[in-house]
Amino acid sequence: MIVLVNIPQQRFYKMLIYVDIDDTICTYEGERHYPNAVPIKERIQKINDLYDQGHQIIYWTARGGTTGIDWTELTHNQLREWGVKCHEIKMWKPPYDLFICDKAINTLEYFKEKENETI
């Protein structure tokens, strides 16, 4: 279920969490081609649990950021089919090779170490 809402300035959620899509909640067999993305159901469920706990979930993807191809419709349809819960989906995240941030966590580290924990 994708729930798109306009959140007012006042915070009604516990944490604001941005989540990437590719190689975070889906993977590829072979070359990365968005229509062939395979959902990682356990990871989707973990993020859905955060949504259910009252956190604001925003998916932010770089799909199309380097090619200029608009993958919005495909992405929305995939997330809906995969049962993703979120408040918003943002496209056109700037492409980068390394993201250095005090609040960032590597996908593999998060899902490995947080197996039975919540935030």
MOPAC internal coordinates of N, CA, C and O (Angstrom, degrees):
PM7 1SCF
backbone

  N    0.0000 0     0.00 0     0.00 0    0    0    0
  C    1.4355 1     0.00 0     0.00 0    1    0    0
  C    1.5321 1   107.51 1     0.00 0    2    1    0
  O    1.2310 1   120.26 1   -56.35 1    3    2    1
  N    1.3001 1   117.11 1   123.65 1    3    2    1
  C    1.4546 1   120.79 1   175.53 1    5    3    2
  C    1.5166 1   107.23 1  -103.23 1    6    5    3
  O    1.2310 1   120.99 1   -59.10 1    7    6    5
  N    1.3071 1   115.71 1   120.90 1    7    6    5
  C    1.4482 1   121.29 1   179.88 1    9    7    6
  C    1.5171 1   107.43 1  -111.32 1   10    9    7
  O    1.2310 1   120.47 1   -67.44 1   11   10    9
  N    1.3109 1   116.71 1   112.56 1   11   10    9
  C    1.4572 1   120.69 1   178.69 1   13   11   10
  C    1.5214 1   107.69 1  -103.04 1   14   13   11
  O    1.2310 1   120.99 1   -62.61 1   15   14   13
  N    1.3089 1   115.72 1   117.39 1   15   14   13
  C    1.4601 1   120.18 1  -178.82 1   17   15   14
  C    1.5154 1   109.56 1  -132.23 1   18   17   15
  O    1.2310 1   121.02 1   -24.86 1   19   18   17
  N    1.2847 1   115.66 1   155.14 1   19   18   17
  C    1.4537 1   121.99 1   174.77 1   21   19   18
  C    1.5242 1   107.38 1   -94.97 1   22   21   19
  O    1.2310 1   120.13 1   -70.98 1   23   22   21
  N    1.3138 1   117.36 1   109.02 1   23   22   21
  C    1.4585 1   121.40 1  -177.35 1   25   23   22
  C    1.5339 1   109.43 1   -84.03 1   26   25   23
  O    1.2310 1   119.92 1   -56.59 1   27   26   25
  N    1.3251 1   117.76 1   123.41 1   27   26   25
  C    1.4642 1   119.44 1   177.28 1   29   27   26
  C    1.5324 1   111.03 1   -67.31 1   30   29   27
  O    1.2310 1   120.32 1    -8.12 1   31   30   29
  N    1.3101 1   117.00 1   171.88 1   31   30   29
  C    1.4627 1   122.63 1  -177.79 1   33   31   30
  C    1.5208 1   112.05 1   -56.53 1   34   33   31
  O    1.2310 1   119.92 1   142.85 1   35   34   33
  N    1.3250 1   117.75 1   -37.15 1   35   34   33
  C    1.4525 1   120.96 1  -179.63 1   37   35   34
  C    1.5214 1   109.65 1   -68.61 1   38   37   35
  O    1.2310 1   120.14 1   -42.75 1   39   38   37
  N    1.3344 1   117.34 1   137.25 1   39   38   37
  C    1.4671 1   121.48 1  -179.36 1   41   39   38
  C    1.5172 1   110.69 1   -83.49 1   42   41   39
  O    1.2310 1   121.23 1   -58.64 1   43   42   41
  N    1.3253 1   115.24 1   121.36 1   43   42   41
  C    1.4594 1   120.78 1   176.31 1   45   43   42
  C    1.5246 1   110.60 1  -110.44 1   46   45   43
  O    1.2310 1   120.12 1  -169.86 1   47   46   45
  N    1.3153 1   117.37 1    10.14 1   47   46   45
  C    1.4528 1   122.02 1  -176.18 1   49   47   46
  C    1.5236 1   108.93 1  -124.36 1   50   49   47
  O    1.2310 1   120.38 1   -16.55 1   51   50   49
  N    1.3128 1   116.87 1   163.45 1   51   50   49
  C    1.4590 1   121.68 1  -178.49 1   53   51   50
  C    1.5320 1   111.26 1   -74.46 1   54   53   51
  O    1.2310 1   120.49 1   121.19 1   55   54   53
  N    1.3371 1   116.66 1   -58.81 1   55   54   53
  C    1.4609 1   121.35 1   179.82 1   57   55   54
  C    1.5220 1   109.05 1  -131.97 1   58   57   55
  O    1.2310 1   120.71 1   -29.59 1   59   58   57
  N    1.3134 1   116.25 1   150.41 1   59   58   57
  C    1.4606 1   122.69 1   172.53 1   61   59   58
  C    1.5240 1   106.36 1   -96.25 1   62   61   59
  O    1.2310 1   120.41 1   -63.07 1   63   62   61
  N    1.3318 1   116.82 1   116.93 1   63   62   61
  C    1.4580 1   121.54 1  -174.30 1   65   63   62
  C    1.5269 1   109.94 1  -121.89 1   66   65   63
  O    1.2310 1   120.88 1   -57.85 1   67   66   65
  N    1.3318 1   115.92 1   122.15 1   67   66   65
  C    1.4576 1   122.10 1   174.28 1   69   67   66
  C    1.5269 1   107.91 1   -95.43 1   70   69   67
  O    1.2310 1   120.46 1   -44.29 1   71   70   69
  N    1.3295 1   116.73 1   135.71 1   71   70   69
  C    1.4565 1   122.02 1  -177.89 1   73   71   70
  C    1.5235 1   108.79 1  -129.69 1   74   73   71
  O    1.2310 1   120.45 1   -48.15 1   75   74   73
  N    1.3219 1   116.74 1   131.85 1   75   74   73
  C    1.4604 1   121.96 1   174.05 1   77   75   74
  C    1.5324 1   108.01 1   -77.25 1   78   77   75
  O    1.2310 1   120.53 1   -12.76 1   79   78   77
  N    1.3234 1   116.58 1   167.24 1   79   78   77
  C    1.4645 1   120.41 1  -179.10 1   81   79   78
  C    1.5303 1   111.17 1  -105.65 1   82   81   79
  O    1.2310 1   120.48 1   116.58 1   83   82   81
  N    1.3172 1   116.68 1   -63.42 1   83   82   81
  C    1.4582 1   121.53 1  -172.40 1   85   83   82
  C    1.5266 1   111.83 1   -71.77 1   86   85   83
  O    1.2310 1   121.30 1   -50.69 1   87   86   85
  N    1.3201 1   115.12 1   129.31 1   87   86   85
  C    1.4637 1   123.80 1  -176.38 1   89   87   86
  C    1.5227 1   112.33 1    64.67 1   90   89   87
  O    1.2310 1   121.06 1  -163.72 1   91   90   89
  N    1.3395 1   115.58 1    16.28 1   91   90   89
  C    1.4618 1   121.65 1   172.60 1   93   91   90
  C    1.5234 1   109.07 1  -119.61 1   94   93   91
  O    1.2310 1   120.19 1   122.54 1   95   94   93
  N    1.3492 1   117.24 1   -57.46 1   95   94   93
  C    1.4696 1   119.77 1   176.46 1   97   95   94
  C    1.5272 1   112.04 1  -113.36 1   98   97   95
  O    1.2310 1   120.60 1  -178.48 1   99   98   97
  N    1.3302 1   116.46 1     1.52 1   99   98   97
  C    1.4594 1   120.28 1   174.53 1  101   99   98
  C    1.5227 1   109.14 1  -147.17 1  102  101   99
  O    1.2310 1   121.49 1   -17.71 1  103  102  101
  N    1.3084 1   114.75 1   162.29 1  103  102  101
  C    1.4584 1   120.87 1  -178.72 1  105  103  102
  C    1.5211 1   108.89 1  -137.64 1  106  105  103
  O    1.2310 1   120.92 1    -0.40 1  107  106  105
  N    1.3174 1   115.85 1   179.60 1  107  106  105
  C    1.4623 1   121.20 1  -178.14 1  109  107  106
  C    1.5092 1   109.73 1  -134.97 1  110  109  107
  O    1.2310 1   121.01 1   -38.95 1  111  110  109
  N    1.3109 1   115.67 1   141.05 1  111  110  109
  C    1.4537 1   121.49 1   171.74 1  113  111  110
  C    1.5192 1   105.31 1   -94.10 1  114  113  111
  O    1.2310 1   120.58 1   -76.71 1  115  114  113
  N    1.3164 1   116.50 1   103.29 1  115  114  113
  C    1.4646 1   119.90 1  -176.02 1  117  115  114
  C    1.5166 1   111.09 1    91.56 1  118  117  115
  O    1.2310 1   120.96 1    35.06 1  119  118  117
  N    1.3143 1   115.76 1  -144.94 1  119  118  117
  C    1.4668 1   122.63 1  -176.30 1  121  119  118
  C    1.5313 1   111.47 1   -66.11 1  122  121  119
  O    1.2310 1   120.78 1   -34.74 1  123  122  121
  N    1.3237 1   116.12 1   145.26 1  123  122  121
  C    1.4635 1   120.64 1   178.90 1  125  123  122
  C    1.5252 1   109.68 1   -73.20 1  126  125  123
  O    1.2310 1   121.48 1   -67.25 1  127  126  125
  N    1.3197 1   114.77 1   112.75 1  127  126  125
  C    1.4646 1   122.54 1   175.65 1  129  127  126
  C    1.5257 1   105.22 1  -137.26 1  130  129  127
  O    1.2310 1   120.19 1   -69.97 1  131  130  129
  N    1.3206 1   117.25 1   110.03 1  131  130  129
  C    1.4641 1   122.39 1  -168.42 1  133  131  130
  C    1.5305 1   114.74 1   -49.26 1  134  133  131
  O    1.2310 1   118.82 1   138.13 1  135  134  133
  N    1.3302 1   119.86 1   -41.87 1  135  134  133
  C    1.4732 1   117.86 1   179.13 1  137  135  134
  C    1.5279 1   113.80 1   -61.56 1  138  137  135
  O    1.2310 1   120.08 1   160.86 1  139  138  137
  N    1.3291 1   117.45 1   -19.14 1  139  138  137
  C    1.4671 1   121.26 1  -179.01 1  141  139  138
  C    1.5253 1   113.37 1   -98.24 1  142  141  139
  O    1.2310 1   119.82 1  -166.79 1  143  142  141
  N    1.3030 1   117.95 1    13.21 1  143  142  141
  C    1.4644 1   121.14 1  -179.01 1  145  143  142
  C    1.5237 1   110.64 1   -61.33 1  146  145  143
  O    1.2310 1   121.30 1   -41.07 1  147  146  145
  N    1.3328 1   115.12 1   138.93 1  147  146  145
  C    1.4654 1   122.19 1   179.53 1  149  147  146
  C    1.5303 1   107.58 1  -112.06 1  150  149  147
  O    1.2310 1   119.81 1   -60.39 1  151  150  149
  N    1.3341 1   117.97 1   119.61 1  151  150  149
  C    1.4691 1   119.74 1  -178.26 1  153  151  150
  C    1.5229 1   112.28 1   -66.08 1  154  153  151
  O    1.2310 1   121.06 1   -34.72 1  155  154  153
  N    1.3352 1   115.58 1   145.28 1  155  154  153
  C    1.4648 1   121.71 1   172.53 1  157  155  154
  C    1.5327 1   105.23 1  -102.10 1  158  157  155
  O    1.2310 1   121.21 1   -85.03 1  159  158  157
  N    1.3131 1   115.30 1    94.97 1  159  158  157
  C    1.4663 1   121.65 1  -169.35 1  161  159  158
  C    1.5254 1   113.95 1   -59.57 1  162  161  159
  O    1.2310 1   120.44 1   142.95 1  163  162  161
  N    1.3424 1   116.77 1   -37.05 1  163  162  161
  C    1.4615 1   119.34 1  -179.44 1  165  163  162
  C    1.5293 1   110.50 1   -64.23 1  166  165  163
  O    1.2310 1   120.65 1   140.36 1  167  166  165
  N    1.3178 1   116.36 1   -39.64 1  167  166  165
  C    1.4678 1   120.22 1   179.86 1  169  167  166
  C    1.5217 1   110.81 1   -70.17 1  170  169  167
  O    1.2310 1   120.43 1   139.20 1  171  170  169
  N    1.3176 1   116.78 1   -40.80 1  171  170  169
  C    1.4721 1   120.18 1   177.14 1  173  171  170
  C    1.5200 1   109.29 1   -60.02 1  174  173  171
  O    1.2310 1   120.25 1   136.40 1  175  174  173
  N    1.3312 1   117.12 1   -43.60 1  175  174  173
  C    1.4660 1   120.46 1   179.43 1  177  175  174
  C    1.5229 1   111.36 1   -62.21 1  178  177  175
  O    1.2310 1   120.21 1   140.16 1  179  178  177
  N    1.3245 1   117.21 1   -39.84 1  179  178  177
  C    1.4678 1   120.96 1   179.72 1  181  179  178
  C    1.5342 1   110.76 1   -62.41 1  182  181  179
  O    1.2310 1   120.35 1   137.84 1  183  182  181
  N    1.3276 1   116.94 1   -42.16 1  183  182  181
  C    1.4644 1   120.22 1   177.92 1  185  183  182
  C    1.5322 1   109.99 1   -71.02 1  186  185  183
  O    1.2310 1   119.91 1   140.70 1  187  186  185
  N    1.3333 1   117.77 1   -39.30 1  187  186  185
  C    1.4694 1   120.71 1   175.82 1  189  187  186
  C    1.5261 1   110.82 1   -59.66 1  190  189  187
  O    1.2310 1   120.20 1   143.12 1  191  190  189
  N    1.3346 1   117.22 1   -36.88 1  191  190  189
  C    1.4707 1   120.68 1   177.18 1  193  191  190
  C    1.5295 1   110.55 1   -62.22 1  194  193  191
  O    1.2310 1   120.57 1   140.37 1  195  194  193
  N    1.3329 1   116.52 1   -39.63 1  195  194  193
  C    1.4701 1   119.99 1   177.01 1  197  195  194
  C    1.5277 1   110.37 1   -62.43 1  198  197  195
  O    1.2310 1   120.56 1   138.40 1  199  198  197
  N    1.3237 1   116.54 1   -41.60 1  199  198  197
  C    1.4705 1   122.02 1   176.28 1  201  199  198
  C    1.5330 1   109.30 1   -58.28 1  202  201  199
  O    1.2310 1   120.99 1   131.26 1  203  202  201
  N    1.3378 1   115.71 1   -48.74 1  203  202  201
  C    1.4631 1   120.69 1  -178.52 1  205  203  202
  C    1.5258 1   112.75 1   -64.18 1  206  205  203
  O    1.2310 1   120.12 1   154.44 1  207  206  205
  N    1.3340 1   117.37 1   -25.56 1  207  206  205
  C    1.4626 1   122.06 1   178.97 1  209  207  206
  C    1.5280 1   112.08 1   -80.81 1  210  209  207
  O    1.2310 1   120.34 1   176.89 1  211  210  209
  N    1.3271 1   116.95 1    -3.11 1  211  210  209
  C    1.4561 1   119.75 1   176.08 1  213  211  210
  C    1.5120 1   115.64 1   102.95 1  214  213  211
  O    1.2310 1   119.98 1  -169.20 1  215  214  213
  N    1.3235 1   117.65 1    10.80 1  215  214  213
  C    1.4600 1   120.58 1   176.67 1  217  215  214
  C    1.5281 1   109.39 1   -86.14 1  218  217  215
  O    1.2310 1   120.67 1   -30.98 1  219  218  217
  N    1.3216 1   116.33 1   149.02 1  219  218  217
  C    1.4632 1   120.51 1   175.81 1  221  219  218
  C    1.5305 1   108.11 1   -86.90 1  222  221  219
  O    1.2310 1   120.70 1   -57.29 1  223  222  221
  N    1.3306 1   116.27 1   122.71 1  223  222  221
  C    1.4573 1   122.31 1  -176.19 1  225  223  222
  C    1.5233 1   109.48 1  -110.43 1  226  225  223
  O    1.2310 1   121.35 1   -55.94 1  227  226  225
  N    1.3330 1   115.03 1   124.06 1  227  226  225
  C    1.4657 1   121.34 1   176.15 1  229  227  226
  C    1.5180 1   107.86 1  -124.85 1  230  229  227
  O    1.2310 1   120.81 1   -58.59 1  231  230  229
  N    1.3157 1   116.06 1   121.41 1  231  230  229
  C    1.4632 1   120.50 1   174.10 1  233  231  230
  C    1.5202 1   107.93 1   -87.40 1  234  233  231
  O    1.2310 1   121.25 1   -48.53 1  235  234  233
  N    1.3397 1   115.21 1   131.47 1  235  234  233
  C    1.4624 1   122.02 1  -176.04 1  237  235  234
  C    1.5140 1   108.15 1  -131.79 1  238  237  235
  O    1.2310 1   120.34 1   -62.38 1  239  238  237
  N    1.3242 1   116.95 1   117.62 1  239  238  237
  C    1.4525 1   121.21 1  -174.23 1  241  239  238
  C    1.5189 1   112.38 1  -125.47 1  242  241  239
  O    1.2310 1   121.29 1   -28.30 1  243  242  241
  N    1.3172 1   115.14 1   151.70 1  243  242  241
  C    1.4689 1   121.43 1   176.69 1  245  243  242
  C    1.5253 1   111.02 1   -93.80 1  246  245  243
  O    1.2310 1   119.68 1  -171.30 1  247  246  245
  N    1.3145 1   118.21 1     8.70 1  247  246  245
  C    1.4655 1   120.80 1   179.84 1  249  247  246
  C    1.5288 1   109.94 1   -52.00 1  250  249  247
  O    1.2310 1   120.85 1   -57.21 1  251  250  249
  N    1.3056 1   115.98 1   122.79 1  251  250  249
  C    1.4585 1   121.63 1   179.71 1  253  251  250
  C    1.5104 1   114.34 1    86.61 1  254  253  251
  O    1.2310 1   120.13 1   173.49 1  255  254  253
  N    1.3153 1   117.36 1    -6.51 1  255  254  253
  C    1.4625 1   121.10 1  -176.13 1  257  255  254
  C    1.5142 1   114.40 1   -63.46 1  258  257  255
  O    1.2310 1   120.00 1   147.54 1  259  258  257
  N    1.3215 1   117.61 1   -32.46 1  259  258  257
  C    1.4639 1   119.65 1   179.37 1  261  259  258
  C    1.5205 1   112.25 1  -101.06 1  262  261  259
  O    1.2310 1   120.04 1   152.07 1  263  262  261
  N    1.3353 1   117.54 1   -27.93 1  263  262  261
  C    1.4636 1   120.43 1  -177.46 1  265  263  262
  C    1.5193 1   113.51 1   -91.97 1  266  265  263
  O    1.2310 1   120.41 1   156.94 1  267  266  265
  N    1.3271 1   116.82 1   -23.06 1  267  266  265
  C    1.4581 1   120.68 1  -176.01 1  269  267  266
  C    1.5251 1   112.92 1    81.70 1  270  269  267
  O    1.2310 1   120.13 1  -178.06 1  271  270  269
  N    1.3220 1   117.35 1     1.94 1  271  270  269
  C    1.4666 1   121.22 1   178.13 1  273  271  270
  C    1.5255 1   108.59 1   -77.70 1  274  273  271
  O    1.2310 1   120.61 1   -44.92 1  275  274  273
  N    1.3173 1   116.44 1   135.08 1  275  274  273
  C    1.4612 1   121.10 1  -179.59 1  277  275  274
  C    1.5340 1   109.66 1   -87.86 1  278  277  275
  O    1.2310 1   120.80 1   -73.28 1  279  278  277
  N    1.3206 1   116.08 1   106.72 1  279  278  277
  C    1.4587 1   122.70 1  -179.05 1  281  279  278
  C    1.5290 1   111.72 1   -99.98 1  282  281  279
  O    1.2310 1   119.79 1  -163.92 1  283  282  281
  N    1.3188 1   118.01 1    16.08 1  283  282  281
  C    1.4669 1   121.63 1  -174.35 1  285  283  282
  C    1.5233 1   112.49 1   -58.28 1  286  285  283
  O    1.2310 1   119.96 1   127.55 1  287  286  285
  N    1.3211 1   117.69 1   -52.45 1  287  286  285
  C    1.4628 1   120.81 1  -176.03 1  289  287  286
  C    1.5331 1   110.99 1   -62.09 1  290  289  287
  O    1.2310 1   120.32 1   132.97 1  291  290  289
  N    1.3279 1   117.00 1   -47.03 1  291  290  289
  C    1.4645 1   120.75 1   178.67 1  293  291  290
  C    1.5264 1   110.53 1   -58.93 1  294  293  291
  O    1.2310 1   120.66 1   133.95 1  295  294  293
  N    1.3291 1   116.34 1   -46.05 1  295  294  293
  C    1.4659 1   120.93 1  -177.90 1  297  295  294
  C    1.5264 1   111.19 1   -62.17 1  298  297  295
  O    1.2310 1   119.96 1   133.15 1  299  298  297
  N    1.3108 1   117.69 1   -46.85 1  299  298  297
  C    1.4695 1   121.35 1   178.53 1  301  299  298
  C    1.5273 1   110.49 1   -60.22 1  302  301  299
  O    1.2310 1   120.64 1   136.26 1  303  302  301
  N    1.3371 1   116.37 1   -43.74 1  303  302  301
  C    1.4659 1   120.05 1   179.72 1  305  303  302
  C    1.5256 1   111.39 1   -64.19 1  306  305  303
  O    1.2310 1   120.09 1   137.40 1  307  306  305
  N    1.3374 1   117.43 1   -42.60 1  307  306  305
  C    1.4593 1   120.24 1   178.77 1  309  307  306
  C    1.5223 1   111.35 1   -61.07 1  310  309  307
  O    1.2310 1   120.61 1   131.32 1  311  310  309
  N    1.3296 1   116.45 1   -48.68 1  311  310  309
  C    1.4674 1   119.45 1  -178.09 1  313  311  310
  C    1.5244 1   110.86 1   -61.97 1  314  313  311
  O    1.2310 1   120.32 1   141.81 1  315  314  313
  N    1.3154 1   117.00 1   -38.19 1  315  314  313
  C    1.4621 1   120.91 1   177.49 1  317  315  314
  C    1.5342 1   109.64 1   -63.92 1  318  317  315
  O    1.2310 1   120.26 1   132.47 1  319  318  317
  N    1.3388 1   117.10 1   -47.53 1  319  318  317
  C    1.4762 1   121.30 1  -179.94 1  321  319  318
  C    1.5239 1   111.96 1   -62.61 1  322  321  319
  O    1.2310 1   120.27 1   146.18 1  323  322  321
  N    1.3218 1   117.09 1   -33.82 1  323  322  321
  C    1.4625 1   121.36 1  -177.66 1  325  323  322
  C    1.5273 1   112.47 1   -81.48 1  326  325  323
  O    1.2310 1   119.76 1   174.75 1  327  326  325
  N    1.3290 1   118.07 1    -5.25 1  327  326  325
  C    1.4571 1   121.09 1   179.17 1  329  327  326
  C    1.5138 1   114.29 1    77.79 1  330  329  327
  O    1.2310 1   120.63 1  -153.34 1  331  330  329
  N    1.3266 1   116.40 1    26.66 1  331  330  329
  C    1.4664 1   121.62 1  -179.28 1  333  331  330
  C    1.5257 1   110.10 1   -71.82 1  334  333  331
  O    1.2310 1   121.04 1   -44.73 1  335  334  333
  N    1.3355 1   115.61 1   135.27 1  335  334  333
  C    1.4631 1   121.93 1   173.97 1  337  335  334
  C    1.5243 1   107.43 1  -105.82 1  338  337  335
  O    1.2310 1   120.53 1   -51.35 1  339  338  337
  N    1.3132 1   116.59 1   128.65 1  339  338  337
  C    1.4596 1   119.68 1   177.59 1  341  339  338
  C    1.5180 1   109.69 1  -159.93 1  342  341  339
  O    1.2310 1   121.40 1   -13.66 1  343  342  341
  N    1.3123 1   114.92 1   166.34 1  343  342  341
  C    1.4498 1   120.96 1   177.75 1  345  343  342
  C    1.5249 1   111.84 1   -94.17 1  346  345  343
  O    1.2310 1   121.02 1   154.15 1  347  346  345
  N    1.3334 1   115.65 1   -25.85 1  347  346  345
  C    1.4575 1   119.17 1  -176.01 1  349  347  346
  C    1.5305 1   109.49 1  -160.75 1  350  349  347
  O    1.2310 1   121.14 1   -27.90 1  351  350  349
  N    1.3335 1   115.42 1   152.10 1  351  350  349
  C    1.4617 1   122.11 1   173.59 1  353  351  350
  C    1.5215 1   106.40 1  -123.14 1  354  353  351
  O    1.2310 1   120.72 1   -56.13 1  355  354  353
  N    1.3243 1   116.23 1   123.87 1  355  354  353
  C    1.4657 1   121.11 1   179.43 1  357  355  354
  C    1.5246 1   108.67 1  -113.62 1  358  357  355
  O    1.2310 1   121.43 1   -48.04 1  359  358  357
  N    1.3017 1   114.86 1   131.96 1  359  358  357
  C    1.4598 1   121.30 1   178.04 1  361  359  358
  C    1.5268 1   108.52 1  -101.92 1  362  361  359
  O    1.2310 1   121.11 1    -7.36 1  363  362  361
  N    1.3211 1   115.49 1   172.64 1  363  362  361
  C    1.4640 1   123.55 1   171.74 1  365  363  362
  C    1.5175 1   113.94 1    66.74 1  366  365  363
  O    1.2310 1   120.53 1  -144.71 1  367  366  365
  N    1.3259 1   116.60 1    35.29 1  367  366  365
  C    1.4709 1   119.16 1   170.94 1  369  367  366
  C    1.5282 1   106.45 1   -60.28 1  370  369  367
  O    1.2310 1   119.37 1   -43.26 1  371  370  369
  N    1.3089 1   118.81 1   136.74 1  371  370  369
  C    1.4666 1   118.82 1  -178.39 1  373  371  370
  C    1.5240 1   111.02 1   -63.00 1  374  373  371
  O    1.2310 1   120.47 1   -42.94 1  375  374  373
  N    1.3318 1   116.71 1   137.06 1  375  374  373
  C    1.4656 1   119.02 1   177.87 1  377  375  374
  C    1.5295 1   110.61 1   -70.62 1  378  377  375
  O    1.2310 1   120.35 1   -34.33 1  379  378  377
  N    1.3227 1   116.93 1   145.67 1  379  378  377
  C    1.4614 1   121.71 1   178.74 1  381  379  378
  C    1.5204 1   108.90 1  -155.43 1  382  381  379
  O    1.2310 1   120.77 1   -15.65 1  383  382  381
  N    1.3093 1   116.13 1   164.35 1  383  382  381
  C    1.4577 1   121.71 1   177.41 1  385  383  382
  C    1.5175 1   111.79 1  -101.12 1  386  385  383
  O    1.2310 1   120.27 1   150.96 1  387  386  385
  N    1.3209 1   117.08 1   -29.04 1  387  386  385
  C    1.4516 1   121.63 1  -179.61 1  389  387  386
  C    1.5172 1   108.24 1  -145.17 1  390  389  387
  O    1.2310 1   120.88 1   -47.85 1  391  390  389
  N    1.3310 1   115.92 1   132.15 1  391  390  389
  C    1.4585 1   121.53 1   179.32 1  393  391  390
  C    1.5253 1   107.00 1  -115.36 1  394  393  391
  O    1.2310 1   120.45 1   -63.99 1  395  394  393
  N    1.3073 1   116.74 1   116.01 1  395  394  393
  C    1.4601 1   121.47 1  -179.54 1  397  395  394
  C    1.5217 1   107.60 1  -110.28 1  398  397  395
  O    1.2310 1   120.95 1   -61.41 1  399  398  397
  N    1.3218 1   115.79 1   118.59 1  399  398  397
  C    1.4591 1   120.30 1  -175.35 1  401  399  398
  C    1.5228 1   108.09 1  -157.90 1  402  401  399
  O    1.2310 1   120.57 1   -37.00 1  403  402  401
  N    1.3196 1   116.52 1   143.00 1  403  402  401
  C    1.4581 1   119.86 1  -179.68 1  405  403  402
  C    1.5279 1   112.89 1   -70.72 1  406  405  403
  O    1.2310 1   119.81 1   164.29 1  407  406  405
  N    1.3304 1   117.98 1   -15.71 1  407  406  405
  C    1.4606 1   120.56 1  -178.75 1  409  407  406
  C    1.5226 1   113.44 1  -107.45 1  410  409  407
  O    1.2310 1   120.06 1  -178.05 1  411  410  409
  N    1.3287 1   117.49 1     1.95 1  411  410  409
  C    1.4663 1   120.80 1  -177.65 1  413  411  410
  C    1.5265 1   110.81 1   -83.53 1  414  413  411
  O    1.2310 1   121.05 1   -29.35 1  415  414  413
  N    1.3360 1   115.59 1   150.65 1  415  414  413
  C    1.4577 1   121.73 1   174.76 1  417  415  414
  C    1.5216 1   107.73 1  -139.59 1  418  417  415
  O    1.2310 1   120.96 1   -41.62 1  419  418  417
  N    1.3215 1   115.77 1   138.38 1  419  418  417
  C    1.4497 1   121.61 1  -179.97 1  421  419  418
  C    1.5190 1   110.20 1   -68.21 1  422  421  419
  O    1.2310 1   120.49 1   -40.34 1  423  422  421
  N    1.3228 1   116.66 1   139.66 1  423  422  421
  C    1.4597 1   122.30 1  -178.95 1  425  423  422
  C    1.5227 1   112.39 1   -53.90 1  426  425  423
  O    1.2310 1   120.36 1   130.72 1  427  426  425
  N    1.3268 1   116.91 1   -49.28 1  427  426  425
  C    1.4680 1   119.99 1  -178.00 1  429  427  426
  C    1.5154 1   111.50 1   -62.89 1  430  429  427
  O    1.2310 1   120.73 1   139.46 1  431  430  429
  N    1.3158 1   116.20 1   -40.54 1  431  430  429
  C    1.4619 1   120.77 1   178.91 1  433  431  430
  C    1.5288 1   110.90 1   -64.85 1  434  433  431
  O    1.2310 1   120.09 1   135.29 1  435  434  433
  N    1.3237 1   117.43 1   -44.71 1  435  434  433
  C    1.4609 1   120.97 1  -177.97 1  437  435  434
  C    1.5284 1   111.49 1   -62.26 1  438  437  435
  O    1.2310 1   120.53 1   128.31 1  439  438  437
  N    1.3104 1   116.59 1   -51.69 1  439  438  437
  C    1.4566 1   118.69 1  -175.76 1  441  439  438
  C    1.5200 1   112.93 1   -72.97 1  442  441  439
  O    1.2310 1   119.41 1   154.38 1  443  442  441
  N    1.3253 1   118.73 1   -25.62 1  443  442  441
  C    1.4641 1   121.83 1   177.44 1  445  443  442
  C    1.5294 1   111.09 1   -75.35 1  446  445  443
  O    1.2310 1   120.45 1   129.19 1  447  446  445
  N    1.3212 1   116.74 1   -50.81 1  447  446  445
  C    1.4599 1   121.07 1  -174.29 1  449  447  446
  C    1.5190 1   113.55 1   -79.93 1  450  449  447
  O    1.2310 1   120.15 1   158.75 1  451  450  449
  N    1.3180 1   117.31 1   -21.25 1  451  450  449
  C    1.4548 1   120.67 1  -176.47 1  453  451  450
  C    1.5232 1   111.40 1  -101.53 1  454  453  451
  O    1.2310 1   119.80 1  -158.77 1  455  454  453
  N    1.3171 1   117.99 1    21.23 1  455  454  453
  C    1.4558 1   122.24 1  -173.69 1  457  455  454
  C    1.5364 1   113.48 1   -47.69 1  458  457  455
  O    1.2310 1   120.27 1   131.68 1  459  458  457
  N    1.3163 1   117.09 1   -48.32 1  459  458  457
  C    1.4654 1   120.03 1  -177.19 1  461  459  458
  C    1.5215 1   112.21 1  -118.71 1  462  461  459
  O    1.2310 1   120.22 1  -159.19 1  463  462  461
  N    1.3147 1   117.19 1    20.81 1  463  462  461
  C    1.4600 1   120.69 1  -178.46 1  465  463  462
  C    1.5272 1   110.04 1  -115.94 1  466  465  463
  O    1.2310 1   121.08 1   -16.94 1  467  466  465
  N    1.3025 1   115.55 1   163.06 1  467  466  465
  C    1.4529 1   121.24 1   169.72 1  469  467  466
  C    1.5044 1   107.39 1  -115.59 1  470  469  467
  O    1.2310 1   120.31 1   -13.31 1  471  470  469
  N    1.2944 1   117.01 1   166.69 1  471  470  469
  C    1.4645 1   120.41 1  -179.45 1  473  471  470
  C    1.5092 1   109.58 1   -64.19 1  474  473  471
  O    1.2310 1   120.10 1   180.00 1  475  474  473

